[in-house]
């Protein structure tokens, strides 16, 4: 009996070690965030090269390409105990070959003893979580991401995070974002967020600018369109589940983007599991309504493999269903990331 208990104890220890090994693998979205390493006292840095290959087919139209996408460089300087400066640059190797300042901000506070903090500069606003095991962005991310100059005031301690942000925006009017996240334990996290103007998201703003440049008539949105969303993230042993829902609370006026008033919304569901400490497989089912150029429904599979600590690859297939008068779309992608 005693030897049997010892055997059970050894098995449980090995299972726990295996679980920690499994969860140590960085998921595709985490991999796209540059991992920082100490390069000098008080200075951390990370460098990442992204390579992308895709093949897309919709009806009789086909498109494919293989290219180096961009190089990302990030620096983080710790200036004293309560002051951190961050700079993230991206050099686009495809198409425009531009050097872009993705983020550049200063953070004051936010330590174990002082959970309150203030961030100022150019950064991603705290609207949306966008956890994903695919290299292709979900529709919720298409609607929601806001990268802008602003201020973020927040609190973070014991798994609780509150954030309130204000940012400039490209359209008239003051813009605000608020979010709350609660990490219940190591397995469950959920949160909600709100913005008084979803038209300030990167994609929706770009849709309007491109439509205006193409001479489709209408004007850039002068009215604010409020939006809200929520997410839940579950991670139990080697199984991971993500669900996120985002919707506009008001409607865009008729004109530039659509002849009629429209109110975009989307949700994304993903289920993933680790087959080994280096190998992850995932499935996605998502849907959107009244979102320009996005499928009404989309589903597919993805697999990621970490070859080394610095090299990883994600391959995926997505099948998109549009409105009845449009053909279905098939999209194959292969993304390779190299950190150096």
Secondary structure by P-SEA (a helix, b strand, c coil): caaaaaaaaaaaaaaaaaaaaaaccccccccccbbbbbccccccbbbbbbbbbbccccccbbbbbccccbbbbbbbbbccccbbbbbbbbbbccccccccccccccccccccccccccccccccccccccccccccccaaaaaccccccccccccccccbbbbbbccccccccbbbbbbccccccccccccccccccccccaaaaaaaaaaaaaccccccccbbbbbcccbbbbbcccbbbbbbbbbbccccccccccccbbbbbbbbbbbbbbccccbbbbcccccccccccccccccbbbbbbbccccbbbbbbbbbbbccccbbbbbbbbbbbbbcc
